Amino acid sequence: LSTIAQGMIEAGNTDLMQYRDGANVVHALTPAQMHELWMKGAALVSAVSQASWEIKDDPAGIPADFQNDPHWP
């Protein structure tokens, strides 16, 4: 969806795009909003990956409470 949104932005196309969220709600987003949504999602995935690498690379080993919120973005 981000690639399509980028193409639409470059073409000056402001038609709304549909996005269905995790609660099954459909949202009508502009291409710029769709791209922003994707960017925020990509940033979260990167942050979660970084947090998991820090846990895995800790010389003390993986903590017993690794699933608890303080370890994750």
Secondary structure, 3 states (H helix, E strand, C coil): CHHHHHHHHHHCCCCCEEEECCCCCEEEECHHHHHHHHHHHHHHHHHHHHHHHHHHHCCCCCCCCCCCHHHCC
